[in-house]
Amino acid sequence: MPRPTSGAPHDARPTLEAVAARAGVSRATASRVVNGGAGVRQPLVDQVRKAVDELGYIPNHAARTLVTRRNGAVAVIIDEPEIRIFSDPFFSQHIRGISRELITYDAQLVLLLVEGSGDFDRVTRYLAGGHVDGVLAFSLHTDDELPAVIRRFRVPTVYGGRPGRPGAASELAVPYVDCDNRGGAREAVRHLVSLGRRHIAHIAGPRDQTSALDRIDGYFDVLPDGDPALVADGDFTAEGGARAMAALLERRPDLDAVFAANDLMASGALRVLREHGRRVPQDVALVGFDDMESVSEATDPPLTTVRQDVVGMGRLMVRILMERLNGGATEPDSVITPTELIHRASA
């Protein structure tokens, strides 16, 4: 029986020393290249990368972190109940945009959900541990503890949506990406006015979120003398939209148009209108907000709505964060993206 050969087994993982030997460089030079360090001439970089490919070498994450002082991970923190995050297409679209852009930076997405006050301790411990290079946070509420937690640990952060009322200190102190919520709402209500509708109702989102408040403001910009009885609060869910629509019909049965602050609430309103024998758009014209196609194109009739580029906003948040991590922008660099009214059959 032949004796086993000495040395490493044939299927042993290639080492950094093997990469350096194959590339004809020192171990230190090979380490700088594979771990993202600077100060290596391009011909040597090419040699090391070729050796990495040929040997199938996988860089050690801990070593890369020591060299670059980066973890290669970004936390995405969403302050909403888990059931809403996984049922509302807005969140999947936002996360899709973030994930697509992070891939271009070879960075990993770490999803942290905050459903209640008890979750803040867990998030605080995680951020304190230095596990991520930066934070992307969205769906904040006005009483949110999250911005204070992030400021405490000085983690570079970009917010999705303005984290405070216009002109407030919280708005001015941090970078954020948002759409023109107020302008989009104005366009929706002007469209309903242009159709000759005289009793236009609004189903509002939660008033502890700036997007909902801006859309309420846009509604009253067009209808400054609007009847408060024509405004009902929802919660950005289809069920909340249904409850608000039922309340509006009870208070103002003469209403002939509805602007809902998101598509899910519009879908719930549509169901209640149908149950009450109201035809859309003949009796009641209906406009939503977001243009989540899985909702807006699936309703009967298809929903006229205000489109915001949710995927693009997610990608933009990543680009702003990476610019800050790479020593670019130091001042808040906030962006308001445009909206567009998408005409379908409901109004």
N, C-alpha and C positions, 0 to 999 in steps of 0.2 A: 504493500500500500504506500503510495507516494506521500512524502512528508509535506505539510502545508508550507507554502512559501512565506518568507518573512515580509514584514512591511505592512502598510495599511491595506485593508480589504479593497477589492476592486470597486465596490460601490460606495466607498467612503465619500462624504461630502468634500468637495474641493476646498482648500484653505486659501486664506489671503496670501500666504507664502507661495503657494502654487501659482496664483495669479501673477504675483510679482515676478516669479521666475519665468513664466511663460512670456510676460511682456518685456522682460529684460530691464526692470526698474527695481528700485528699493521697495521694501515693504511699506515704508512711510509714504512714498509716492503713490503706491497702489491704494493705500488706505484713504488718502485724500481724494483720489478720483472716485472710488466706489462709494464713499460716504458723503459726497457732495461738497467737499472742501474746495478752496480756491488756491491759486498760485501755482498751477501746473501747466506747462506748455502744451498747446493743443496736440502736437504729434505724440507726446507721451500719453495724453488723455485717450487718444485714439488707440494706442497700443494696449492700454489697460482694458478699455472697453471691449476690444477684440478678444483679449484673453478671457475676460469674464464670460463672453458669449460662448467661446469655444469650450470652456471648462464647465459652464453651467453654474457658476458661482453665485450664491445668494448672500447679499450683504447682511451683516449682523445689525439688527435694529438698534441695539444699545450702543454699539460703536458709532453708528451714524449719528445718533443723538448727541454723543460726546463731541463729535467733530462739528456738526452744524448747529448745535444747540436748538434743534428742532425735533419735535415728535412726529412730524408728518401727519398730524391729525387735527381736525377741526370739529368742535362740538356744535351741533345744531340743537338749540334748546327751544322747545315749544311749550308755552304755558296754556295748555288746554287738556281737557279730559281725553284719555286714550280713545274712548269710543268715538269722539268727534274727529280726532285726527285720522282715524282709519275709515271713516265713513264720508268725510267731506273731501271731494276731489281737489279743492283748493290746496290742501296740505300736500297731497301727493304730487301735484304739479310744481309746487314750490320746492319740495325736496328733490324732484327730478332735475330741476334747473341747477340747484346747488350741487348735486352729485355729478352731473355732467361736467360742470366747470371744475370741480375739485380734481376730477380725473386728469385734466390737462396740467395740473400742478403736481401730479403724483401724490395727492394727499387723501387721507382716509376720512370718511364722514363718521362721526360718533353721535348717535341720536340720543338725546336726553329729554324725557318727558316729565313735565311738572304738572301733576294733577291736583295737588293740594299743598297746603303749607308745610306738611311733613316732608314733602319731597325736596324742599329747599336745603335741608340739612345734608341730604345725599348729594345734591348738586354742588353745594358748598365744599364738601369734602373732596369731591372729584376735581373741581377747579383748583382747590388749594394744593392738590397733589401734583400739579404741573403736567397733567397727562395730555393736554392739547395746546396747540400754538395760538389758537384764537377761537372766538365764539361768533356764531350767527344765531341771533335770537329773534323770534317773531311771535305774533299774536299776543302781545303784551297787554296788560290791563292797567288802569290808572293807579291802582293800589299795589302794583307788583313789587315784590321784594327783589326780583332778579337783577335790575340795574344796579342796586346798591351792593349786591353780592359780587357782581362782576367788577365794579369799581374798586371794591376792597382788595381784590387780588390783581388788579391792573392787567387784566387779560385783554388784549386787543379784540375789539368787538364791533360788529356792524349789525344794526337792527333792521328787521323787515317791518316796515311801518313806522311812522313817527311815534316815539315813545312819550309824547307829551302834547299838550295843546299848542297851537301856533304861537310862537314867541316865547314859550316857556323855557326855563333854563334847561330842562331835560332835553328839549329839542335841539338847543344850540350847542350842547356839550358833546354830543356823540354823532357819529355818522349813521345815516339810515338810508334805505331805499324804499320809496313808497310810490303809489300811483296818484294821479290827480283825482282823488276821491270826490272833492267838492265840485270840480269842473265836470266830472263824469255824471254826477247827480244832476247838475244843472242841465246838461244836455238831454238826459232822460226825461226830465220834467218838461223842458221846452218842447220836446217832441210830442208829449201827450197834449200839451196846450195847442200845438199846431194842428192836432187832429180834431180840435173843437171840444175837447173834454173840459168840463167846468167844475167837477167835484173830484179832484185828484187826491187820492189817499197815499200815505207813505207807511210801509212796514219797515221800521227801523231796526238796526242791529243793536247789540248791547251797548249801553251808554257809558261803559267803562273802557271802551276801545275807541281810539281816535278815528279809525276808518268810519265807524258808525256815526260818530259825531260830525265828521266832515260831510257825510252824505245827507244827514239831517240839515246841516247848514246850506248845502246846495239846493235842497228842496225848498227851503224858505227863501233863498236868494231869488228864486223864480216866483214864488208865491208868498210874498212878505205879509200878506193879510190872510194867510191860510188858516183854516179852522183847526185848532188843536185837537178837536175830536176826530179829525181825519188822519191823525198820526197814532199808530199803535206800535208798541215795542215787541220785538221778536228776539231771537237768540242765534241767528245765522243757521238754524236747522230747518228742515222741512216741517217738522212738527210745530216749531215756534211760529213759522209763517202761517200755518193753518190756524193756530189759535188766534193770532193777530187778525187774520182775515175774518174769522167768525165774529170777533169783537167789533171790527169796523162795520160789518154788515148790520150788526145789531144797533150800533150807534148812528150810523149814517147809511141807511138803505138806499139813498139816492146817489151814492158814489158811482162814478162812471169810468174811473181809471185808477190804477194802483202802480206805484213805483216801489218795488221791494229792494232792500239794500243788498241782497245777494240772490243768486239763482236758486239755491235750495229753498229759501223762504218763498220765492216766487212760485216754485213747484208746489209747495204746500198750499199757497193761496189759490192756485189754479184748481186744485182738487176741491177746496171748499166752495169756490165759485160755481163749479160744476154741480156740486151737491145741492146748492141753493137755486139751481136752474138759471144761473147767469151765463150767457154765452160770451166767450172770449174770441175775438175782440169786439163783437157786435154790441154787447151790452156793457162790458167792462174791458178796457184796454189794459194790458199788463206788460210792464218792463222790469227786468231784473238787473243784476250787476255781477260781473266777473267774467261771463261767457265761458263757463265750464261746459265744454261741448257734450260731455256725458250726461249733463242735465239739460242744457238749453236746446239741444237738438233732439232730445228724447221726449220732451213734453208734447202734448197735443192740445193746441197747435204749438209749433216750435216757438221758442221764446225770443222776443226782441230784448236785447240786453246790452249793457255797457261792458266792453272788453277791456281787461287789463292783462298785460303780458306777464303772467305769473312766472312762467319758466324763465323768461328773460330777466325778470327782477331777481330771481334766485341766482342766476349766473352773475349778474352785476354785483350782488352782495359779495360773492366770492372774490371777484376781481378787486373790489375796493379793499377787502380785508388783506389780500395777498400783497397789494401795493403798500399797505401799512406795515406788514410783516417784513417786507423787503427793503424797508427804509425809505419808502417814497413819501406819500402824503403823511403829514403829522397833524394837520388841522382837520376838523370834521369835513368830510366830503360827501354831502348828502345829495341824493338825486330824486327828483319827482318825475316819473315817467308818464307819458300821455295816455289817455284812454280814447276809445272809439265806440260810437254807438253802432251796434250790429242789428240791422233791420231784418226781422223775421215776421211770422204771421200773427203774433199775439198783440201787436200794436203798430 
